[in-house]
C-alpha cells in the first residue's frame, strides 16, 4: 500500500524537518502541533526554529501545497509521532523517570482518525517498552481495529494497523543533511511492520534501513547517547582534575589524542539537549542496579555546572580583591552562549542556560547573556539582560564562555577576565 498522505505529530526540531523532507518528495504532509503559533508560522511558509536549510524546504513545501500544519490530527496513511519525552518531577538525588504523557496524548489524538492499513511510527526517543505501550493505548482507544500487541505474535502480522519504532539520530545544525544520509534503525513490532516502515523512509533516506525489533530499536538510541555521555563525562572529569593540578586540559587532550587509538572528547560546562542529557536516565531508571557506569557519568556531567558556578564566585572574589573600591553590585558578568551546543537556538536541558540563571540568582550585580541565535529570552527568565557580543565584551568585568558559537571564536579575549568552559581561547 502506498503512502499518499503522511501525518507528523509534533513539529519541533525533529518533526518539522521530517515533515518538510517528505513534502519535498511531492507527498502530501499534514503536520500536527498543539502550539498555535508554530502552526500559523509554518502555514505562512516560515519556521519557528533555527536549522540550516530548513526555511527553504518549508517555504517551498507550503507554497507548492504539499505541507500544511493543523492543531487536530486528520486522516492519513502513515503517522509519525515526534513529541517530547521529558522526566517526571523528582527530588534531588533521585533517579528521574521518563514521562510518556506526550506520547499517550499523541496516540489518543490520532486514534479517532486511524483506519485499516495505516502505519504508526514512534520516532520520539523512548524508554524500552514505550512502543508496545503506545500500541496498547491505540488498541484501547480503537477496539474496532487490531494492532500488533506484545504476546500476540500470532495475530500481529495480520493486524489492521502496523506499528514500529524508528528513533531519530540526527545532529542539530545538520538535520536536513543527516535525515537523508544517515542509516535508520527500524524496529517493527512485526516483520510486516518493519517492511512497511522501510518503504516509508526510503521515500527520502539514502542511508541503510536496518531492521530489528521495537525494543532493540529503542535501546539502540539510548545506547548511542549514553555512550557519548560517558565519553563526555571522562573529558569533564579530566578538566576538573587538570584545573586542580594546574594543567592546560586542552593541550593535554590534544597531546593524548595523538595516540592512534585515543580520541578524547572536549570538556564543557556540562551536557545538554533533548538526547544526551536525558536518554541515559531512561536506562538507569529501568535497570538501576546494573547501570552503574552510565549512572556515574550522568552524575559527573550534571555536577559540572555547579563547578563552573564556583569558578565564577572565585573570579568575583579575585576581582573585588584587585579592585577594593568596588562591591559585588558594581561587577558585571557576561555569559556567552545559552544554547546546549554551538550555532543553534535550542535551549533544552542546556547547562549554559542553567549556569547563567544561577549566576543571576546569587549575583547582586548585572548579569548579561550573549546568545546570537535567539532574539529574546524566554519569559520565565528574570534578572538577565540579553546583550550583543560587542557590548558585553566592552562592559563586562568577568566573561564566562559557555558555548563555542562561531561568533565567539573570532573575538579577541586577551586582557580579559575569562572563564573558558568549552575551550574557545584554546583556538583563539
C-alpha positions, -999 to 999 in steps of 0.1 A, spaced: 0 0 0 14 34 -10 16 64 13 -3 92 -3 -7 113 29 17 114 59 10 130 92 37 141 115 27 147 151 49 173 168 65 200 147 97 207 167 133 202 159 128 167 145 91 166 134 92 197 112 124 188 92 110 153 88 76 166 76 94 190 52 116 162 38 86 140 29 69 171 14 99 178 -7 93 144 -23 59 157 -35 39 138 -9 11 154 10 21 160 46 -2 171 74 18 184 104 2 185 138 12 206 168 -6 219 199 13 252 195 -9 275 175 19 300 169 40 272 154 11 261 132 5 296 120 41 303 113 45 271 93 14 278 73 30 311 63 59 292 49 81 302 77 98 283 106 99 288 143 132 271 150 168 276 138 181 249 115 202 255 84 183 249 50 150 241 67 135 275 60 139 270 22 124 234 24 94 245 44 87 276 23 88 255 -9 66 227 6 39 251 18 40 273 -13 36 242 -35 8 228 -14 25 197 -1 27 208 36 1 222 59 0 225 97 -30 219 119 -38 215 156 -61 185 153 -50 153 135 -66 144 102 -68 111 83 -35 99 67 -19 67 56 11 70 80 15 88 113 50 97 127 50 107 163 78 130 173 69 145 206 90 152 237 97 125 264 107 145 294 112 134 330 86 131 358 93 155 387 116 141 413 136 152 443 173 159 441 193 127 442 165 106 429 167 88 395 145 106 371 118 85 354 106 91 318 72 108 313 53 93 284 23 117 287 31 134 254 32 100 236 0 90 252 -17 122 242 -4 119 207 -17 83 204 -51 92 217 -52 122 194 -46 101 162 -67 72 173 -101 86 161 -88 90 125 -69 57 122 -82 32 96 -72 -3 84 -39 -3 65 -24 27 84 11 27 98 21 44 131 58 50 138 71 63 171 102 85 165 104 100 200 134 88 220 118 64 244 124 40 272 124 4 264 88 -8 260 73 26 250 63 15 215 45 -15 229 27 8 254 17 31 226 2 2 207 -18 -7 238 -31 28 241 -41 28 204 -58 -6 208 -77 6 239 -89 37 220 -99 18 189 -113 -17 198 -127 -19 163 -92 -22 148 -65 -47 155 -29 -38 165 3 -58 169 4 -62 207 30 -78 230 25 -116 235 1 -117 205 26 -126 178 3 -149 160 -21 -121 151 4 -93 148 13 -99 112 -23 -96 102 -31 -65 123 -52 -38 108 -26 -11 118 11 -15 117 33 -1 145 71 5 146 98 24 164 123 44 144 144 67 166 158 100 151 195 101 152 205 135 137 227 163 148 212 197 154 226 221 129 229 193 103 194 178 105 184 183 69 215 165 55 216 138 81 179 129 77 188 119 41 223 104 46 222 86 80 213 50 84 180 43 102 172 17 127 137 2 120 121 -16 149 88 -30 137 66 -49 162 63 -75 134 82 -82 102 54 -66 82 56 -35 103 93 -32 96 89 -37 59 62 -10 57 83 14 78 113 8 55 91 15 24 80 48 40 115 61 50 130 51 17 110 79 2 140 101 11 165 81 32 197 73 12 213 55 42 207 19 51 175 10 69 184 -18 93 157 -39 108 153 -52 144 125 -54 169 110 -24 186 127 -29 220 161 -32 205 155 -1 183 145 19 214 176 6 233 199 14 203 191 52 205 196 52 243 229 33 239 242 58 213 236 88 236 247 70 268 280 62 251 285 99 243 275 109 278 301 85 293 328 98 270 319 135 278 319 127 315 355 115 312 365 147 295 346 168 320 362 150 349 396 154 333 391 191 331 384 193 368 415 172 376 436 194 353 423 226 369 434 213 403 468 202 391 474 235 371 475 217 337 460 230 305 434 204 297 431 215 261 468 209 255 466 177 274 438 163 253 455 174 221 486 155 231 468 124 242 447 123 210 480 120 190 479 83 201 463 64 172 438 46 194 428 75 217 400 100 209 391 120 240 362 144 235 362 181 245 350 191 280 324 218 286 301 233 312 280 201 313 258 182 289 225 195 275 200 189 248 170 166 245 190 135 240 224 130 257 214 147 289 181 127 291 184 93 274 209 77 298 184 82 326 159 60 307 183 31 310 192 39 346 156 41 357 148 7 342 180 -10 355 193 10 384 214 -18 399 231 -27 366 237 7 350 265 18 374 289 34 349 260 51 330 246 65 363 280 78 374 286 95 341 252 113 345 262 125 379 296 138 367 280 157 339 251 170 360 276 183 386 298 202 361 275 234 361 280 238 398 317 236 394 316 263 368 295 285 392 321 281 419 347 292 394 326 323 388 323 330 426 361 328 429 366 351 400 343 377 416 362 375 448 395 379 430 381 409 411 370 426 443 403 420 459 420 436 430 395 465 430 389 473 467 368 504 459 341 482 443 314 460 456 297 430 441 269 452 428 295 470 407 306 438 390 291 430 356 292 393 345 286 383 308 277 348 300 284 338 264 260 312 249 228 299 262 221 270 238 231 235 246 256 233 217 273 256 192 254 276 165 219 265 173 190 282 192 180 251 212 179 258 249 165 224 260 184 210 291 211 235 284 238 237 312 248 271 298 213 284 305 213 268 339 246 283 348 235 318 336 203 317 356 220 306 388 246 333 384 218 359 381 202 344 412 232 349 435 250 378 419 239 412 431 254 430 401 244 429 364 242 396 346 244 398 308 236 369 283 250 368 248 232 343 226 233 353 189 208 326 178 178 340 197 160 373 196 146 373 231 149 354 263 121 330 275 95 348 296 104 327 327 140 341 328 145 371 352 174 394 361 192 386 329 198 411 301 202 398 265 231 417 251 251 420 218 285 404 218 305 436 213 286 455 240 291 427 265 328 424 257 332 461 263 314 464 297 318 430 313 343 426 342 341 388 341 334 369 309 320 333 312 324 314 279 298 286 279 292 277 243 316 276 214 295 296 190 312 307 158 309 344 167 329 339 199 357 321 182 367 352 162 367 375 192 399 387 209 397 376 245 432 388 255 434 411 286 400 400 298 390 380 329 377 348 312 363 315 325 366 294 294 344 262 297 343 249 261 379 258 250 373 290 230 406 305 239 424 273 231 417 281 195 418 319 197 
